[in-house]
């Protein structure tokens, strides 16, 4: 839940470790949706899947958040060095 709030805040502010690019902001918004909203129920409704997808959507959200963190961290290191 905390990771979702961090992703949501970074999405809204367009800033995390540094200013976010539009693609990074989109990924953070998708990550926040996966972590904070019942996206698994929507996916089950749209795709007709019978099993619960709650943990899969959490994993997707965490992976997207970590990916943006790594992208921003590497760009920050490149700019400093």
C-alpha positions as CSV (number, residue, x, y, z in Angstrom):
1,X,0.0,0.0,0.0
2,X,2.8,2.4,0.8
3,X,4.5,1.7,-2.5
4,X,1.2,2.5,-4.3
5,X,0.9,5.8,-2.4
6,X,4.5,6.7,-3.3
7,X,3.8,5.9,-7.0
8,X,0.6,7.9,-6.9
9,X,2.3,10.9,-5.4
10,X,5.2,10.7,-7.9
11,X,2.6,10.5,-10.7
12,X,0.7,13.5,-9.4
13,X,3.7,15.7,-8.7
14,X,5.7,14.6,-11.9
15,X,8.7,14.3,-9.7
16,X,10.4,11.4,-7.8
17,X,14.2,11.4,-7.6
18,X,14.1,14.1,-10.3
19,X,11.5,15.3,-12.8
20,X,9.7,12.5,-14.5
21,X,9.5,12.0,-18.3
22,X,6.0,11.4,-19.7
23,X,6.7,7.7,-20.1
24,X,7.9,7.4,-16.5
25,X,4.8,9.3,-15.3
26,X,2.6,6.9,-17.3
27,X,4.3,3.9,-15.7
28,X,3.9,5.4,-12.2
29,X,0.2,6.0,-12.9
30,X,-0.3,2.5,-14.0
31,X,1.6,1.2,-11.0
32,X,-0.5,3.2,-8.6
33,X,-3.7,1.9,-10.2
34,X,-2.5,-1.7,-9.9
35,X,-1.5,-1.2,-6.3
36,X,-4.4,1.0,-5.0
37,X,-7.5,0.1,-7.0
38,X,-9.2,-3.3,-7.4
39,X,-7.9,-3.7,-10.9
40,X,-8.0,-7.4,-10.6
41,X,-11.8,-7.3,-10.5
42,X,-11.9,-5.2,-13.6
43,X,-9.5,-7.5,-15.4
44,X,-11.6,-10.5,-14.4
45,X,-14.8,-8.8,-15.7
46,X,-13.2,-7.8,-19.0
47,X,-11.3,-11.0,-19.8
48,X,-13.7,-13.4,-18.2
49,X,-11.0,-15.1,-16.0
50,X,-12.4,-17.1,-13.1
51,X,-9.4,-16.9,-10.8
52,X,-8.4,-14.0,-8.6
53,X,-5.7,-11.8,-10.0
54,X,-5.1,-9.7,-6.9
55,X,-1.5,-10.7,-6.3
56,X,-0.6,-10.6,-9.9
57,X,-1.7,-7.0,-10.2
58,X,0.3,-6.2,-7.0
59,X,3.4,-7.7,-8.6
60,X,2.9,-5.7,-11.8
61,X,2.6,-2.5,-9.8
62,X,5.7,-3.2,-7.8
63,X,7.7,-4.1,-10.9
64,X,6.6,-0.9,-12.7
65,X,7.5,1.2,-9.6
66,X,10.9,-0.4,-9.3
67,X,11.5,-0.1,-13.0
68,X,10.9,3.7,-12.9
69,X,13.1,3.9,-9.7
70,X,16.0,2.2,-11.6
71,X,15.5,4.4,-14.7
72,X,15.6,7.5,-12.6
73,X,18.5,6.4,-10.4
74,X,20.7,5.6,-13.5
75,X,19.8,8.9,-15.1
76,X,20.7,10.7,-11.9
77,X,24.0,8.9,-11.6
78,X,24.8,9.7,-15.3
79,X,24.1,13.4,-14.8
80,X,26.2,13.6,-11.6
81,X,29.2,11.7,-13.1
